[in-house]
C-alpha cells in the first residue's frame, strides 16, 4: 500500500524538464535520483534534427505505483550515446518480476 501511495504522489507533483545533450550520464542519473522522475529532452540520434523526449524515472516502483511497468531505455548524453535509464509504460508487463513484486521489463516487452 505504501508503494502505491508513493507512486501516486509522484504522479501528481510537477515534473521538471531537462535538455540533456550537454549533460553527462552521471548528471542525468543525479537528476533522476534527486527528483524521482523528469522529462528528458535530446536531439534524435538519427541526425534528423528532431527533439525527442519522454518521462524517465529512477525506480521501477514509481511505474508500479501507477499501475504500469518500467522498461530499460538509453538516452544520448555528452559522454555516451547510451546512458541507461528507465521509463514507464502503461499496464501490466508481459515479462518477469524483479523481487518485491516490482515489475521490470527490458526494452518494449
ABEGO torsion letter per residue (X at the ends): XAAAAAAAAAAABBBBBBBAAABBAAAAAAAAAAAGBBBBBBBBAAGAGBBBBBBBBABAAAAAAAGBBBBBBBBBBAABABBBBBBBBBEBBBBBBBEGGBBBBBEAX
